[in-house]
Amino acid sequence: MAHVYVGVEIVIMTAVNRATLVAALKRLGRQADPQPCRVLHYRTRLDNLAVLLEAEFDNPEDVSVAGMARRLEEMYGLAAGSVTYTTASTAYGNMVTFKTGSTSRLRMIVFGGVEASWGESLAAVTAYLKANQASWETAQ
């Protein structure tokens, strides 16, 4: 069980595939809990091409690289093993880029890493949002 912040950014997808992905992401994590902080919360970037998720994820596959690759294959009817990925280290955690063939489709990051505490993940996503404020917030 992990209570973390996850970021997903769409690189290249059709509008239909994007809608399918967003709907699937919104089903991850807890949908109900006596403690509201454990329930899935999400925030969409201003351009609608990225989302931040926060929840207590009971299923480790919800936030694992292999789980996301498998989920993408199932959602889009792709052959097993056809979604590949590369990982790059960032100041906020490992950024994973998922590909079909040689085309990058989306990026995912578990802020602070999959073993991070809730506080560590919060600190990483807060630093990310501060560094990328113009993409996530409108001018006041």
HELIX and SHEET records of a PDB file:
HELIX    1   1 ALA A   15  LEU A   25  1                                  11    
HELIX    2   2 PRO A   36  ARG A   38  5                                   3    
HELIX    3   3 PRO A   60  ASP A   62  5                                   3    
HELIX    4   4 VAL A   65  TYR A   76  1                                  12    
HELIX    5   5 TRP A  118  ALA A  131  1                                  14    
HELIX    6   6 GLN A  133  TRP A  136  1                                   4    
SHEET    1   A 6 HIS A  41  THR A  44  0                                        
SHEET    2   A 6 ALA A  50  PHE A  57 -1                                        
SHEET    3   A 6 ALA A   2  ILE A  10 -1                                        
SHEET    4   A 6 THR A 103  VAL A 110 -1                                        
SHEET    5   A 6 GLY A  93  THR A 100 -1                                        
SHEET    6   A 6 VAL A  83  THR A  90 -1                                        
END                                                                             
